[in-house]
Amino acid sequence: MMGQQYLEGHRLKPDSPTRRVIAKCCNSAMFLDFTKGHWLSMFRNRFPTGAPPLEMRVMTKERRVGVELADDMPNYSGHSGKFMLKLIAAWIAMGFRRPEITLGKTVHRAH
């Protein structure tokens, strides 16, 4: 993968279970690593053309005021049953393991 040297992880607190990884060259969010889970939350427009189509939106109740969602796919306010089944099936396929995500070193800043 090209550009790894530009990835930088940030946590709200040193012991936060979520790590937000940005490209420091352009201050662009790349992904969110939930370290207690076995998945990454990725930003769709970071994928090249030809990526699989989106199937649903989850956690839409957390969106900012004024953000309107299209009705081109299901919009779930929380986690849907279908989403949870896919997540569990993926975890089973991974042998109930969580791979270490080493992209983006974590930066600690004084507040």
One Martini backbone bead per residue (centre of mass of N, CA, C, O) as a GRO file, in nm:
protein
  111
    1MET     BB    1   0.096   0.036   0.023
    2MET     BB    2   0.049   0.364  -0.030
    3GLY     BB    3   0.115   0.617   0.225
    4GLN     BB    4   0.172   0.517   0.523
    5GLN     BB    5   0.345   0.765   0.631
    6TYR     BB    6   0.061   0.948   0.657
    7LEU     BB    7  -0.044   0.784   0.887
    8GLU     BB    8  -0.263   0.878   1.172
    9GLY     BB    9  -0.341   0.827   1.503
   10HIS     BB   10  -0.640   0.887   1.712
   11ARG     BB   11  -0.728   0.967   2.051
   12LEU     BB   12  -0.915   1.093   2.301
   13LYS     BB   13  -0.779   0.870   2.476
   14PRO     BB   14  -0.542   0.644   2.555
   15ASP     BB   15  -0.798   0.423   2.634
   16SER     BB   16  -0.940   0.423   2.379
   17PRO     BB   17  -1.114   0.200   2.154
   18THR     BB   18  -1.074   0.432   1.949
   19ARG     BB   19  -0.924   0.486   1.615
   20ARG     BB   20  -0.826   0.756   1.426
   21VAL     BB   21  -0.743   0.768   1.078
   22ILE     BB   22  -0.516   0.978   0.909
   23ALA     BB   23  -0.405   1.195   0.655
   24LYS     BB   24  -0.160   1.431   0.711
   25CYS     BB   25  -0.131   1.565   0.425
   26CYS     BB   26  -0.481   1.627   0.418
   27ASN     BB   27  -0.669   1.571   0.663
   28SER     BB   28  -0.790   1.270   0.612
   29ALA     BB   29  -1.014   1.043   0.658
   30MET     BB   30  -0.994   0.677   0.659
   31PHE     BB   31  -1.039   0.535   0.957
   32LEU     BB   32  -1.199   0.319   1.204
   33ASP     BB   33  -1.070   0.169   1.505
   34PHE     BB   34  -1.211  -0.098   1.683
   35THR     BB   35  -1.026  -0.263   1.927
   36LYS     BB   36  -1.279  -0.455   2.042
   37GLY     BB   37  -1.301  -0.548   1.754
   38HIS     BB   38  -1.330  -0.691   1.395
   39TRP     BB   39  -1.341  -0.389   1.271
   40LEU     BB   40  -1.385  -0.141   1.019
   41SER     BB   41  -1.438   0.199   0.952
   42MET     BB   42  -1.512   0.317   0.636
   43PHE     BB   43  -1.460   0.535   0.370
   44ARG     BB   44  -1.607   0.523   0.072
   45ASN     BB   45  -1.427   0.751  -0.091
   46ARG     BB   46  -1.154   0.554  -0.060
   47PHE     BB   47  -1.251   0.395  -0.295
   48PRO     BB   48  -1.246   0.260  -0.580
   49THR     BB   49  -1.362   0.196  -0.857
   50GLY     BB   50  -1.574  -0.099  -0.817
   51ALA     BB   51  -1.696  -0.122  -0.567
   52PRO     BB   52  -1.912  -0.234  -0.377
   53PRO     BB   53  -2.215  -0.184  -0.293
   54LEU     BB   54  -2.422  -0.049  -0.096
   55GLU     BB   55  -2.669  -0.170   0.159
   56MET     BB   56  -2.637   0.026   0.421
   57ARG     BB   57  -2.734   0.225   0.703
   58VAL     BB   58  -2.584   0.302   1.016
   59MET     BB   59  -2.630   0.508   1.280
   60THR     BB   60  -2.824   0.766   1.196
   61LYS     BB   61  -2.889   0.912   1.475
   62GLU     BB   62  -2.577   1.048   1.479
   63ARG     BB   63  -2.633   1.270   1.307
   64ARG     BB   64  -2.641   1.569   1.199
   65VAL     BB   65  -2.800   1.840   1.186
   66GLY     BB   66  -2.951   1.844   0.855
   67VAL     BB   67  -2.904   1.557   0.767
   68GLU     BB   68  -2.989   1.400   0.470
   69LEU     BB   69  -3.129   1.097   0.358
   70ALA     BB   70  -3.143   0.879   0.135
   71ASP     BB   71  -3.371   0.626  -0.034
   72ASP     BB   72  -3.153   0.402  -0.173
   73MET     BB   73  -3.151   0.275   0.122
   74PRO     BB   74  -3.127   0.152   0.414
   75ASN     BB   75  -3.208   0.323   0.731
   76TYR     BB   76  -3.049   0.289   1.043
   77SER     BB   77  -3.039   0.396   1.371
   78GLY     BB   78  -2.887   0.132   1.410
   79HIS     BB   79  -2.852  -0.201   1.436
   80SER     BB   80  -2.912  -0.447   1.234
   81GLY     BB   81  -2.971  -0.774   1.193
   82LYS     BB   82  -2.813  -0.806   0.927
   83PHE     BB   83  -2.554  -0.678   1.027
   84MET     BB   84  -2.499  -0.870   1.267
   85LEU     BB   85  -2.483  -1.130   1.099
   86LYS     BB   86  -2.242  -1.043   0.925
   87LEU     BB   87  -2.045  -0.993   1.157
   88ILE     BB   88  -2.052  -1.282   1.276
   89ALA     BB   89  -1.972  -1.434   1.019
   90ALA     BB   90  -1.695  -1.298   0.992
   91TRP     BB   91  -1.582  -1.390   1.268
   92ILE     BB   92  -1.599  -1.688   1.212
   93ALA     BB   93  -1.414  -1.681   0.954
   94MET     BB   94  -1.174  -1.564   1.157
   95GLY     BB   95  -1.173  -1.742   1.425
   96PHE     BB   96  -1.222  -1.523   1.653
   97ARG     BB   97  -1.037  -1.296   1.542
   98ARG     BB   98  -0.798  -1.013   1.563
   99PRO     BB   99  -0.641  -0.817   1.373
  100GLU     BB  100  -0.371  -0.626   1.344
  101ILE     BB  101  -0.356  -0.270   1.322
  102THR     BB  102  -0.070  -0.082   1.193
  103LEU     BB  103  -0.196   0.157   1.079
  104GLY     BB  104  -0.121   0.426   1.220
  105LYS     BB  105   0.013   0.603   1.436
  106THR     BB  106  -0.012   0.710   1.756
  107VAL     BB  107  -0.115   1.024   1.885
  108HIS     BB  108  -0.011   1.229   2.156
  109ARG     BB  109  -0.183   1.497   2.312
  110ALA     BB  110  -0.190   1.773   2.479
  111HIS     BB  111  -0.454   1.963   2.665
   0.00000   0.00000   0.00000
